[in-house]
């Protein structure tokens, strides 16, 4: 039984499209995975490239999860498209945050 997210949370009544809800959920899940993986990677690797490694591993986990759920749900391409857009948007925001931090410190 396939249940739409929009009928579950009733946010479509205020004019928000389901695509934006899925995008927000994707970004939120990437953010949660980012902080979970961050502590493990810092313990294993003591390098300056820890953010890149954390971002890569969280992105790979998201892609693996989306691939698995895409097979179960049936519309895997749409879910994969949203997941990849969320990953790239999070990467851009992370890069901007790093650049701003370096600019302020120097």
C-alpha positions in Angstrom: 0.0 0.0 0.0 1.5 3.3 -1.1 0.7 6.3 1.1 1.4 9.8 -0.2 3.4 12.0 2.1 1.1 15.0 1.4 -2.0 13.2 2.6 -0.1 12.1 5.7 0.9 15.6 6.9 -1.8 17.7 5.2 0.7 20.4 4.1 -0.7 20.5 0.6 -3.6 22.5 2.0 -1.5 25.6 2.4 0.0 25.5 -1.1 3.3 23.7 -0.6 4.1 21.3 -3.4 5.0 17.7 -2.5 8.3 18.1 -4.3 9.5 20.7 -1.8 8.4 18.5 1.1 10.4 15.6 -0.3 13.4 17.9 -0.9 13.3 19.1 2.7 13.1 15.5 4.0 16.1 14.7 1.8 18.1 17.6 3.1 17.1 16.8 6.7 18.2 13.1 6.3 21.5 14.2 4.8 22.0 16.5 7.7 21.3 13.8 10.3 23.6 11.4 8.5 26.3 14.0 8.3 26.4 14.5 12.1 26.2 10.8 12.8 29.1 9.9 10.4 31.1 12.9 11.5 32.0 11.5 14.9 33.0 8.1 13.6 35.2 9.5 10.8 37.0 12.0 13.2 37.8 9.1 15.5 39.3 7.0 12.6 41.0 9.6 10.5 42.8 12.7 11.9 43.2 14.6 8.7 42.4 18.1 7.4 40.0 16.6 4.7 37.5 15.3 7.2 34.6 17.4 5.9 35.1 16.0 2.4 35.2 12.5 3.7 32.2 13.0 5.9 30.2 14.5 3.0 31.2 11.7 0.7 30.2 8.9 3.1 26.9 10.5 4.0 26.1 11.0 0.3 26.9 7.4 -0.4 24.7 6.2 2.4 21.8 8.4 1.1 22.3 7.0 -2.4 22.3 3.5 -1.0 19.2 4.1 1.0 17.4 5.7 -1.9 18.4 2.9 -4.2 16.9 0.4 -1.8 13.7 2.3 -1.3 13.4 3.1 -5.0 13.2 -0.6 -5.7 10.5 -1.1 -3.0 8.4 1.9 -3.9 8.6 1.6 -7.7 9.3 5.2 -8.7 13.0 5.0 -8.1 14.0 7.6 -10.7 12.0 10.4 -9.1 13.2 9.6 -5.6 16.8 9.3 -6.9 16.5 12.7 -8.6 15.3 14.4 -5.4 18.1 12.7 -3.4 20.8 13.7 -5.8 19.5 17.3 -5.8 19.5 17.3 -2.0 23.0 16.0 -1.8 24.3 18.6 -4.2 22.4 21.4 -2.5 23.9 20.4 0.9 27.4 20.2 -0.7 27.1 23.7 -2.0 25.9 25.0 1.4 28.8 23.2 3.1 31.3 24.6 0.7 30.0 28.1 1.2 30.1 27.7 5.0 33.7 26.5 4.8 34.7 29.5 2.6 33.0 32.0 4.9 34.7 30.4 7.9 38.1 30.6 6.3 37.5 34.2 5.1 36.5 35.3 8.6 39.5 33.6 10.3 42.0 35.1 7.9 
